[in-house]
Amino acid sequence: MPSNHHGQPSLLKHVANPDALQVILATDCGSTTTKAILIEKIDGMYRQTFRGEAPTTVEEPTADVTMGVVNAATEVGELAGRRLIDEHGQIIRPARENEGCDIYISTSSAGGGLQMLVAGVVREMTAASAERAALGAGAIVMETLASNDKRKPFEQIQRIRELRPDMILLAGGTDGGTKSHVVQLAELIAPAKPQPRFGGQYKMPVIYAGNNEAASLVEDVLSDSVELSVVPNLRPVLERENLGPARDRVHDLFLEHVMAHAPGYDKLIAWADAPIMPTPGAVGDILKTIADLQGINAVGVDIGGATTDVFSVFGGVFNRTVSANLGMSYSISNVLAEATLPMILRWIPYDCDERELRNRVKNKMIRPTTIPQTLDALMFEQAVAREALRLSYLQHRQFATTLSGVQQQRSIGDAFGQQSGPRSIVDNMALDLLVGSGGVLSHAPRMEQTAMMLIDSFEPEGITRLAKDSIFMMPHLGVLASVHPRAAMEVFERDCLVYLGTCVAPKGRGKSGQSICRYRFEGTLRAFGELPAGDLIRFPLAIGETAEIHLEPARGFDVGAGPGKPRTATIHGGTVGVILDGRGRSLELPNDRPTCRNAVLKWNRAMNMYPS
């Protein structure tokens, strides 16, 4: 089997040397749109050259996903002046003069993506690990069952019957630990006789990733009612997770069952030169690849119409969460309900009628493809986005924690009860790169708006680089990273990310107007001064440019070296430049409505967000 440049076995079916690839066609089959991109080797470097899209054709009357792929690839071919589809509707391979491609790869979230039920013995331990494994594989977790979740057995059985997941992941017990509890969970699944989402022609796939000594007992309980796969324990000891084998099996079953039973996917699987990945799994893979190769901590977000996915890599540990009820069209009413209208209104610098705003929310829900036609409507949509992103990140921080059940080294603060249980590994002060994608972020009319939505909702601390996904090609690059990491990295760096600039935000709270940090720039950018509490200051620094920044925070303020300690760092420019954020962390807006409105207006002007 060929290998990629990391020495890992390559997943390509037909290519002996991935570095010899000249033309790569990649598609992402979404629930509404199939997006195709062409990647070509130009002067020894891989670049994304052309892009096309077409409606996804998984529903009737066509009911064949490959028709959407052919339409999107045809559009790319016409733009590139390269024939990619032959007269029989097949992808032309290998690449020749002005026609064909060397390989074809794809991701998919069509037909609702991958939906899973997970179960574990203890909600906070093995069940949480099972949830992390499923989410990391790109699934939406419909329900988490646990022996200690307070429901009676008949209620749990009823819940399993009601759901129609694509597969079930069952975990529980460390190796050599409890057997009885994990067997009891299997005894809930067996009588429920769960039915898979795509019909009853095949048995429900169940992955067992628990105590290895209980595997044969679980097999005895489940053997007739489901199709069981046994993989190594995802929590072999309390102190360590081993999520890889379970995630890999989820991917395999996604192809064998979910994709194979969706209209036209058998043909798509045969066409593709590498395994088809769930879209969120591919996005997570590219972020993890980038963080590992650059040795940085990174957070990525993809805000859609129905859900918001947050991905993070801190200290090499990858986490993903799906806020399945926070989105900008289908789920917008839920954002309003969870965030509450006053929290959304605080970002709007004009007087507005509450009834009219509620009508706007309902209209967006029933007409999800509409886009704002007035400045007021744009400001309102971006205010809702801030709250959807803030709540999604909050959920992510609560989920991405140290392992529960492990004895942690305790500080004096812990002893006095200030910190108990698992701690979040998400640390905004240690965050190096924050990447936004999804319509409301990628297609905002001005880059300044995208930058401020990210800063206001994620509240980065210290020095953080900001970027956005230019045309949402992270899924394509995620699946490319599985076969050719260098090519994926080159395209990601040069064509995928649009760098917005750098945010410098001292952590701490100050009185309005008080100087919280002295700054001095050297190099391409030359400036010095003091940052007052409550202010935003913006300096131009173009993409590709860097500058040296010297920071001297006031007592009690931290820029990454500790409270009151100076810091010197190299910062990178972008389309927006350098943003000095003196509004404090945590970010708190004035409670008084007129004062709050004036503050937001002042910040909007400082950033030139809405020039009209």
C-alpha positions as CSV (number, residue, x, y, z in Angstrom):
1,M,0.0,0.0,0.0
2,P,1.4,3.5,-0.9
3,S,2.4,5.8,2.0
4,N,1.9,9.6,2.4
5,H,4.7,11.9,3.5
6,H,4.1,11.2,7.2
7,G,5.0,7.5,6.7
8,Q,1.3,6.6,7.3
9,P,-0.3,4.2,4.8
10,S,-2.1,6.1,2.1
11,L,-5.8,5.5,1.6
12,L,-5.7,6.0,-2.1
13,K,-7.0,3.1,-4.2
14,H,-5.1,3.6,-7.4
15,V,-2.1,5.9,-6.9
16,A,1.4,4.6,-6.1
17,N,2.9,8.0,-5.6
18,P,0.6,10.8,-4.2
19,D,3.3,13.4,-5.0
20,A,2.9,12.7,-8.7
21,L,-0.8,13.9,-8.6
22,Q,-1.3,17.0,-10.9
23,V,-5.1,17.5,-10.9
24,I,-7.4,16.6,-8.0
25,L,-11.2,16.9,-8.1
26,A,-13.0,17.1,-4.7
27,T,-16.7,17.4,-3.8
28,D,-18.7,18.0,-0.7
29,C,-22.3,16.7,-1.0
30,G,-24.2,18.8,1.5
31,S,-27.9,18.5,2.4
32,T,-28.9,21.2,-0.2
33,T,-25.8,22.0,-2.3
34,T,-23.0,19.9,-3.8
35,K,-19.8,21.9,-4.0
36,A,-16.9,20.9,-6.2
37,I,-13.3,22.3,-6.3
38,L,-10.4,21.7,-8.6
39,I,-6.9,21.5,-7.1
40,E,-3.9,21.7,-9.5
41,K,-0.1,21.5,-9.0
42,I,1.3,24.8,-10.3
43,D,5.1,25.4,-10.2
44,G,5.5,22.5,-7.7
45,M,2.7,23.9,-5.4
46,Y,-0.8,22.7,-5.0
47,R,-3.4,25.4,-5.5
48,Q,-7.2,25.6,-5.5
49,T,-8.0,26.9,-9.0
50,F,-11.8,26.6,-9.8
51,R,-15.0,26.0,-7.9
52,G,-18.5,25.1,-9.0
53,E,-21.8,24.0,-7.3
54,A,-25.1,22.4,-8.1
55,P,-28.2,21.3,-6.1
56,T,-27.7,18.0,-4.3
57,T,-29.8,15.3,-5.9
58,V,-30.4,12.8,-3.1
59,E,-34.1,13.4,-3.0
60,E,-36.8,12.5,-5.5
61,P,-37.4,12.9,-8.5
62,T,-33.7,12.2,-9.3
63,A,-32.8,10.2,-6.1
64,D,-29.2,9.8,-7.2
65,V,-26.4,11.8,-5.5
66,T,-24.0,11.4,-8.4
67,M,-26.2,13.6,-10.7
68,G,-25.4,16.6,-8.4
69,V,-21.7,15.6,-8.4
70,V,-21.7,15.4,-12.3
71,N,-23.5,18.8,-12.5
72,A,-21.0,20.5,-10.1
73,A,-18.0,18.9,-11.8
74,T,-19.3,19.9,-15.2
75,E,-19.5,23.5,-14.0
76,V,-15.9,23.4,-12.7
77,G,-14.8,21.8,-16.0
78,E,-16.4,24.6,-18.0
79,L,-14.7,27.3,-15.9
80,A,-11.3,25.5,-16.1
81,G,-11.5,24.7,-19.8
82,R,-11.0,21.1,-18.8
83,R,-13.4,18.2,-19.6
84,L,-13.9,16.3,-16.4
85,I,-17.1,14.2,-17.3
86,D,-17.3,11.9,-20.3
87,E,-20.3,11.3,-22.6
88,H,-21.4,8.4,-20.3
89,G,-21.5,10.6,-17.2
90,Q,-18.3,9.2,-15.7
91,I,-15.4,11.1,-14.2
92,I,-12.4,11.0,-16.6
93,R,-9.3,9.6,-15.1
94,P,-6.3,9.9,-15.2
95,A,-5.6,13.5,-16.2
96,R,-4.5,14.2,-19.8
97,E,-4.1,17.3,-21.9
98,N,-7.1,19.6,-21.0
99,E,-9.2,16.7,-19.7
100,G,-9.7,14.5,-16.6
101,C,-8.3,14.4,-13.1
102,D,-5.8,12.1,-11.4
103,I,-8.0,11.4,-8.4
104,Y,-11.5,12.1,-7.2
105,I,-12.4,12.5,-3.4
106,S,-15.5,13.4,-1.6
107,T,-17.2,14.2,1.7
108,S,-21.0,14.0,2.5
109,S,-23.6,15.3,4.9
110,A,-26.5,14.8,2.6
111,G,-29.6,13.0,3.9
112,G,-29.1,14.3,7.5
113,G,-25.4,13.2,7.8
114,L,-24.5,10.6,10.4
115,Q,-26.8,10.2,13.4
116,M,-25.8,8.1,16.4
117,L,-27.0,6.8,19.8
118,V,-24.3,6.4,22.4
119,A,-24.3,4.5,25.7
120,G,-21.9,4.1,28.6
121,V,-21.9,3.0,32.3
122,V,-21.2,6.3,34.0
123,R,-22.6,9.5,32.3
124,E,-19.6,11.6,33.2
125,M,-17.0,8.9,32.4
126,T,-17.4,6.2,29.7
127,A,-20.6,7.7,28.3
128,A,-18.8,11.1,27.9
129,S,-15.9,9.3,26.2
130,A,-18.3,7.5,23.8
131,E,-19.9,10.9,23.0
132,R,-16.5,12.3,22.2
133,A,-15.6,9.4,19.9
134,A,-18.9,9.8,18.0
135,L,-18.7,13.6,17.7
136,G,-15.0,13.3,16.6
137,A,-16.1,10.9,13.8
138,G,-18.5,13.6,12.5
139,A,-21.8,12.3,14.0
140,I,-24.8,14.1,15.5
141,V,-25.4,12.4,18.9
142,M,-29.2,11.9,19.2
143,E,-29.1,10.6,22.7
144,T,-26.7,9.5,25.4
145,L,-27.8,6.6,27.7
146,A,-26.0,5.7,30.9
147,S,-26.6,3.3,33.8
148,N,-26.8,6.3,36.2
149,D,-29.0,8.7,34.1
150,K,-31.9,8.4,36.5
151,R,-34.3,6.9,33.9
152,K,-36.1,3.6,34.6
153,P,-35.1,0.6,32.3
154,F,-38.5,0.7,30.5
155,E,-38.1,4.4,29.8
156,Q,-34.6,3.8,28.3
157,I,-35.9,0.9,26.2
158,Q,-38.8,3.1,25.0
159,R,-36.3,5.9,24.0
160,I,-34.1,3.5,22.0
161,R,-37.3,2.3,20.2
162,E,-38.3,5.9,19.3
163,L,-35.0,6.9,17.8
164,R,-33.9,5.6,14.4
165,P,-30.1,6.2,14.5
166,D,-27.7,5.0,11.8
167,M,-25.7,3.1,14.5
168,I,-25.1,2.7,18.2
169,L,-21.8,3.0,20.1
170,L,-21.8,1.1,23.4
171,A,-19.0,1.6,26.0
172,G,-18.5,0.9,29.7
173,G,-16.0,-0.3,32.2
174,T,-12.2,-0.1,32.1
175,D,-10.4,-3.3,30.9
176,G,-10.7,-5.8,33.7
177,G,-13.3,-3.6,35.5
178,T,-17.1,-3.8,35.8
179,K,-18.9,-6.3,33.6
180,S,-22.4,-6.4,35.0
181,H,-23.3,-2.8,34.2
182,V,-22.2,-2.9,30.6
183,V,-24.1,-6.2,30.1
184,Q,-27.2,-4.5,31.6
185,L,-26.9,-1.7,28.9
186,A,-26.7,-4.4,26.2
187,E,-29.9,-6.0,27.8
188,L,-31.7,-2.6,27.2
189,I,-30.7,-2.5,23.5
190,A,-31.6,-6.2,22.7
191,P,-35.4,-6.0,23.6
192,A,-35.7,-2.5,22.1
193,K,-34.9,-4.1,18.7
194,P,-33.7,-0.7,17.3
195,Q,-34.5,0.0,13.6
196,P,-31.9,1.8,11.5
197,R,-32.9,5.0,9.8
198,F,-32.7,3.8,6.2
199,G,-35.1,0.9,6.5
200,G,-35.2,-2.6,7.8
201,Q,-33.3,-4.5,5.1
202,Y,-30.3,-4.8,7.4
203,K,-29.6,-5.1,11.1
204,M,-28.7,-2.1,13.3
205,P,-24.9,-1.7,13.5
206,V,-23.7,-1.7,17.1
207,I,-20.0,-0.9,18.0
208,Y,-18.9,-2.3,21.3
209,A,-15.9,-0.4,22.7
210,G,-16.0,-1.3,26.4
211,N,-14.3,-3.6,28.9
212,N,-12.6,-6.3,26.8
213,E,-13.4,-9.0,29.4
214,A,-17.2,-8.3,28.9
215,A,-17.1,-8.5,25.1
216,S,-18.2,-12.2,24.9
217,L,-21.1,-11.6,27.4
218,V,-22.3,-8.5,25.3
219,E,-22.0,-10.7,22.2
220,D,-24.2,-13.3,23.8
221,V,-26.9,-10.7,24.7
222,L,-26.9,-8.9,21.3
223,S,-25.9,-11.5,18.8
224,D,-29.3,-12.1,17.1
225,S,-30.8,-8.6,17.2
226,V,-28.0,-6.4,15.8
227,E,-24.9,-6.5,13.7
228,L,-22.1,-6.2,16.4
229,S,-18.5,-5.0,15.9
230,V,-16.1,-5.3,18.8
231,V,-13.2,-2.8,18.9
232,P,-10.6,-2.0,21.6
233,N,-11.9,-0.2,24.7
234,L,-12.2,3.6,24.3
235,R,-11.4,4.0,28.0
236,P,-9.0,1.1,28.8
237,V,-7.9,2.8,32.0
238,L,-9.5,5.8,33.8
239,E,-6.5,8.0,33.0
240,R,-6.6,7.6,29.3
241,E,-8.9,7.6,26.3
242,N,-8.3,5.5,23.2
243,L,-10.9,6.9,20.8
244,G,-9.2,6.1,17.5
245,P,-10.4,2.5,16.9
246,A,-14.0,3.4,17.7
247,R,-13.9,6.5,15.4
248,D,-12.4,4.4,12.6
249,R,-15.1,1.8,12.9
250,V,-17.8,4.5,12.8
251,H,-16.3,5.8,9.5
252,D,-16.3,2.2,8.1
253,L,-19.9,1.6,9.1
254,F,-20.9,5.1,7.8
255,L,-19.7,3.9,4.3
256,E,-21.0,0.3,4.6
257,H,-24.5,1.2,5.9
258,V,-25.5,4.8,5.9
259,M,-23.9,5.8,2.5
260,A,-24.5,2.4,0.9
261,H,-28.3,2.7,1.6
262,A,-28.6,6.4,0.5
263,P,-29.7,6.9,-3.2
264,G,-26.8,6.7,-5.6
265,Y,-24.1,6.4,-2.9
266,D,-23.0,2.9,-4.0
267,K,-21.9,4.6,-7.3
268,L,-20.3,7.5,-5.5
269,I,-18.3,5.1,-3.3
270,A,-17.1,3.2,-6.4
271,W,-16.1,6.5,-8.1
272,A,-14.1,7.9,-5.1
273,D,-10.3,7.1,-4.8
274,A,-10.5,7.4,-1.0
275,P,-13.1,6.6,1.6
276,I,-16.0,9.2,1.7
277,M,-16.0,11.1,5.0
278,P,-18.8,12.8,6.9
279,T,-18.4,16.5,6.3
280,P,-17.9,17.5,10.0
281,G,-15.3,14.7,10.5
282,A,-13.4,16.1,7.5
283,V,-13.4,19.7,8.8
284,G,-12.2,18.4,12.2
285,D,-9.4,16.4,10.5
286,I,-8.0,19.5,8.6
287,L,-8.0,21.6,11.8
288,K,-6.2,18.8,13.7
289,T,-3.7,18.5,10.9
290,I,-3.0,22.2,10.8
291,A,-2.7,22.4,14.6
292,D,-0.3,19.4,14.7
293,L,1.9,20.5,11.9
294,Q,2.2,24.1,13.2
295,G,2.3,23.1,16.9
296,I,-0.5,25.6,17.8
297,N,-3.8,25.6,19.7
298,A,-6.7,26.3,17.3
299,V,-10.5,26.7,17.4
300,G,-12.8,26.4,14.4
301,V,-16.5,27.1,14.0
302,D,-19.0,26.3,11.3
303,I,-22.3,28.0,11.8
304,G,-25.1,26.6,9.5
305,G,-28.8,27.0,9.2
306,A,-29.7,24.2,11.7
307,T,-26.6,23.5,13.7
308,T,-23.3,25.0,14.8
309,D,-20.2,22.8,15.0
310,V,-17.2,23.9,17.2
311,F,-13.8,22.2,16.8
312,S,-10.8,22.7,19.1
313,V,-7.3,21.5,19.4
314,F,-5.6,22.3,22.7
315,G,-2.3,20.7,23.7
316,G,-2.8,18.2,20.8
317,V,-6.2,17.1,22.2
318,F,-9.0,17.3,19.6
319,N,-12.7,17.9,20.5
320,R,-15.8,18.6,18.5
321,T,-19.3,19.6,19.6
322,V,-22.5,20.0,17.7
323,S,-25.0,22.5,19.0
324,A,-27.9,20.8,17.1
325,N,-30.4,23.5,18.0
326,L,-28.4,26.7,17.3
327,G,-28.4,27.9,13.7
328,M,-29.2,30.8,11.5
329,S,-32.4,29.7,9.7
330,Y,-34.1,26.4,10.7
331,S,-33.0,26.8,14.4
332,I,-33.0,30.6,14.6
333,S,-36.2,30.6,16.9
334,N,-34.3,28.4,19.3
335,V,-31.4,30.9,19.4
336,L,-33.9,33.5,20.4
337,A,-35.4,31.2,23.1
338,E,-32.0,30.2,24.6
339,A,-30.2,33.5,24.4
340,T,-33.3,35.6,25.1
341,L,-34.2,38.8,23.2
342,P,-32.4,41.3,25.6
343,M,-29.1,39.5,25.0
344,I,-29.5,39.8,21.2
345,L,-30.7,43.4,21.5
346,R,-27.6,44.5,23.4
347,W,-25.6,44.2,20.1
348,I,-28.1,46.4,18.1
349,P,-27.2,50.1,18.1
350,Y,-30.7,51.4,17.1
351,D,-34.2,51.5,18.5
352,C,-36.3,48.6,17.4
353,D,-39.8,47.2,17.9
354,E,-39.6,43.8,19.6
355,R,-42.6,42.5,17.7
356,E,-41.0,43.3,14.4
357,L,-37.8,41.5,15.4
358,R,-39.7,38.4,16.5
359,N,-41.5,38.4,13.1
360,R,-38.0,38.7,11.4
361,V,-37.0,35.5,13.3
362,K,-40.1,33.6,12.2
363,N,-39.7,34.7,8.6
364,K,-36.1,33.5,8.5
365,M,-37.2,30.2,9.9
366,I,-39.9,29.6,7.2
367,R,-37.8,31.2,4.4
368,P,-34.3,29.9,5.3
369,T,-32.6,31.0,2.0
370,T,-33.4,34.7,2.4
371,I,-30.6,37.1,3.1
372,P,-30.8,40.6,4.7
373,Q,-31.9,43.4,2.3
374,T,-31.4,46.4,4.7
375,L,-28.7,47.5,7.0
376,D,-31.1,47.1,10.0
377,A,-31.8,43.5,9.0
378,L,-28.0,42.8,8.5
379,M,-27.2,44.2,12.0
380,F,-30.0,42.0,13.5
381,E,-28.8,38.8,11.8
382,Q,-25.2,39.4,12.9
383,A,-26.5,40.1,16.5
384,V,-28.3,36.7,16.5
385,A,-25.1,35.1,15.1
386,R,-23.1,36.5,18.0
387,E,-25.4,34.8,20.5
388,A,-25.6,31.5,18.6
389,L,-21.8,31.4,18.5
390,R,-21.4,32.4,22.1
391,L,-23.8,29.7,23.3
392,S,-22.2,27.1,21.1
393,Y,-18.7,27.9,22.4
394,L,-20.1,27.8,26.0
395,Q,-21.4,24.3,25.3
396,H,-18.1,23.3,23.8
397,R,-16.1,24.5,26.8
398,Q,-18.3,22.5,29.1
399,F,-17.8,19.4,27.0
400,A,-14.0,19.6,26.2
401,T,-12.7,18.7,29.7
402,T,-10.1,16.7,31.4
403,L,-11.2,13.1,32.0
404,S,-13.7,12.7,34.9
405,G,-12.7,10.1,37.5
406,V,-9.0,10.8,37.2
407,Q,-7.2,12.1,40.4
408,Q,-6.1,15.6,39.5
409,Q,-3.4,17.6,41.2
410,R,-5.3,20.0,43.5
411,S,-4.4,23.6,44.1
412,I,-5.4,25.7,47.2
413,G,-8.4,27.1,45.2
414,D,-9.6,23.5,44.6
415,A,-9.3,22.7,48.3
416,F,-11.6,25.7,49.1
417,G,-14.2,24.4,46.6
418,Q,-13.6,26.8,43.8
419,Q,-12.9,24.1,41.3
420,S,-14.4,20.6,41.4
421,G,-14.7,17.8,38.8
422,P,-13.2,17.8,35.3
423,R,-11.8,21.1,34.1
424,S,-12.3,22.5,30.6
425,I,-9.1,22.2,28.5
426,V,-10.3,25.2,26.3
427,D,-8.1,28.1,27.3
428,N,-8.7,31.4,25.5
429,M,-5.3,32.8,26.6
430,A,-3.5,29.8,25.0
431,L,-5.5,30.1,21.8
432,D,-3.3,30.9,18.7
433,L,-5.8,30.7,15.8
434,L,-9.5,31.2,15.6
435,V,-11.2,30.2,12.3
436,G,-14.8,31.0,11.3
437,S,-16.9,29.5,8.5
438,G,-20.5,29.2,7.5
439,G,-22.7,31.7,5.6
440,V,-23.1,34.4,8.2
441,L,-19.3,34.6,8.8
442,S,-17.9,33.7,5.3
443,H,-20.3,35.9,3.4
444,A,-20.5,39.0,5.6
445,P,-20.3,42.1,3.4
446,R,-17.3,43.4,5.2
447,M,-14.3,41.5,6.8
448,E,-14.5,43.8,9.8
449,Q,-18.0,42.4,10.6
450,T,-16.7,38.8,10.5
451,A,-13.7,39.7,12.8
452,M,-16.0,41.4,15.3
453,M,-18.5,38.6,15.3
454,L,-15.7,36.2,16.2
455,I,-14.2,38.4,18.9
456,D,-17.5,39.3,20.5
457,S,-18.7,35.7,20.7
458,F,-15.4,33.8,21.5
459,E,-13.7,36.5,23.5
460,P,-10.1,35.6,22.7
461,E,-7.5,36.7,25.3
462,G,-3.9,37.8,24.9
463,I,-2.8,37.5,21.2
464,T,-4.9,35.5,18.8
465,R,-4.8,35.3,15.0
466,L,-8.2,35.5,13.2
467,A,-9.2,33.9,9.9
468,K,-12.2,32.8,7.9
469,D,-12.7,29.9,5.4
470,S,-12.9,31.7,2.0
471,I,-15.4,29.5,0.2
472,F,-16.0,26.7,2.7
473,M,-13.4,24.3,1.3
474,M,-12.3,22.8,4.7
475,P,-14.3,19.6,4.1
476,H,-12.6,19.0,0.8
477,L,-9.2,19.6,2.4
478,G,-10.0,17.3,5.3
479,V,-10.5,14.3,3.1
480,L,-7.4,15.4,1.0
481,A,-5.4,15.4,4.2
482,S,-6.1,11.7,4.7
483,V,-4.4,10.9,1.4
484,H,-1.9,13.8,0.8
485,P,-1.4,16.0,3.9
486,R,1.2,18.3,2.2
487,A,-1.2,19.1,-0.6
488,A,-4.0,19.8,1.9
489,M,-1.7,22.0,3.9
490,E,-0.5,24.1,0.9
491,V,-4.0,24.8,-0.3
492,F,-5.3,25.5,3.2
493,E,-2.5,28.1,3.8
494,R,-2.7,29.8,0.4
495,D,-6.3,29.5,-0.8
496,C,-8.6,28.3,2.0
497,L,-7.9,30.7,4.8
498,V,-8.4,34.5,4.5
499,Y,-6.4,36.0,7.4
500,L,-8.4,38.8,9.0
501,G,-5.6,39.9,11.3
502,T,-4.7,39.7,15.0
503,C,-6.7,40.5,18.1
504,V,-4.8,41.7,21.2
505,A,-7.0,41.6,24.3
506,P,-5.8,42.1,27.8
507,K,-7.6,39.9,30.3
508,G,-9.1,41.8,33.3
509,R,-11.8,44.4,34.1
510,G,-11.1,48.2,34.3
511,K,-13.0,51.4,34.8
512,S,-14.0,53.2,31.6
513,G,-11.1,55.4,30.3
514,Q,-8.5,53.9,32.6
515,S,-5.2,52.9,30.8
516,I,-5.0,49.1,30.9
517,C,-2.0,48.5,28.7
518,R,0.8,50.4,27.0
519,Y,1.8,49.2,23.5
520,R,4.6,49.8,21.0
521,F,4.8,48.4,17.5
522,E,8.1,48.0,15.6
523,G,8.9,46.8,12.1
524,T,6.4,47.2,9.3
525,L,4.0,49.0,11.7
526,R,5.3,51.8,13.9
527,A,3.1,53.2,16.6
528,F,2.9,53.5,20.3
529,G,0.3,54.6,22.9
530,E,-2.0,53.5,25.7
531,L,-5.2,51.3,25.5
532,P,-8.0,52.8,27.5
533,A,-10.6,50.4,29.1
534,G,-13.8,50.2,27.0
535,D,-12.1,51.1,23.7
536,L,-11.2,49.4,20.5
537,I,-8.2,50.6,18.4
538,R,-7.5,49.3,14.9
539,F,-4.2,49.5,13.0
540,P,-3.7,48.6,9.4
541,L,-1.3,45.7,8.8
542,A,-1.7,43.9,5.5
543,I,-1.9,40.1,4.7
544,G,1.7,38.7,4.7
545,E,3.0,41.6,6.8
546,T,4.3,41.1,10.4
547,A,5.2,43.5,13.2
548,E,6.8,43.2,16.6
549,I,4.5,44.3,19.5
550,H,5.7,45.2,23.0
551,L,2.9,45.1,25.6
552,E,3.0,46.4,29.2
553,P,-0.3,45.6,30.9
554,A,-1.4,47.6,34.0
555,R,-1.5,45.8,37.3
556,G,-4.1,43.1,37.4
557,F,-4.3,42.8,33.5
558,D,-2.8,39.8,31.7
559,V,-1.7,39.6,28.0
560,G,-0.3,36.0,28.2
561,A,2.8,36.4,30.4
562,G,0.9,36.7,33.7
563,P,-0.9,39.6,35.5
564,G,1.0,42.8,35.1
565,K,3.9,41.2,33.2
566,P,5.2,42.6,29.9
567,R,5.1,40.5,26.7
568,T,6.8,40.9,23.3
569,A,5.5,38.9,20.3
570,T,5.4,38.8,16.5
571,I,2.0,39.5,15.1
572,H,0.5,38.9,11.7
573,G,-1.6,41.2,9.5
574,G,-4.7,40.5,7.5
575,T,-7.6,42.2,5.7
576,V,-8.7,43.9,8.9
577,G,-5.3,44.4,10.5
578,V,-4.5,44.6,14.2
579,I,-7.3,45.0,16.7
580,L,-6.5,46.2,20.3
581,D,-9.5,45.3,22.4
582,G,-9.7,47.1,25.7
583,R,-13.2,46.1,26.5
584,G,-12.1,43.6,29.2
585,R,-12.4,39.9,29.7
586,S,-14.9,38.6,30.4
587,L,-16.7,40.9,28.0
588,E,-19.6,42.7,29.8
589,L,-21.9,45.2,28.1
590,P,-23.6,48.0,30.0
591,N,-27.0,47.0,31.5
592,D,-28.5,50.4,30.8
593,R,-30.0,50.3,27.2
594,P,-29.0,53.8,26.1
595,T,-25.5,53.4,27.5
596,C,-25.1,50.0,25.9
597,R,-26.4,51.3,22.5
598,N,-23.8,54.2,22.6
599,A,-21.0,51.8,23.5
600,V,-21.8,49.4,20.6
601,L,-22.1,52.4,18.2
602,K,-18.7,53.7,19.3
603,W,-17.1,50.2,18.7
604,N,-18.8,49.9,15.3
605,R,-17.3,53.3,14.3
606,A,-13.9,52.4,15.6
607,M,-13.9,49.3,13.4
608,N,-15.6,51.0,10.4
609,M,-18.1,48.1,10.4
610,Y,-21.1,49.7,8.8
611,P,-19.6,52.8,6.9
612,S,-23.0,54.0,5.6
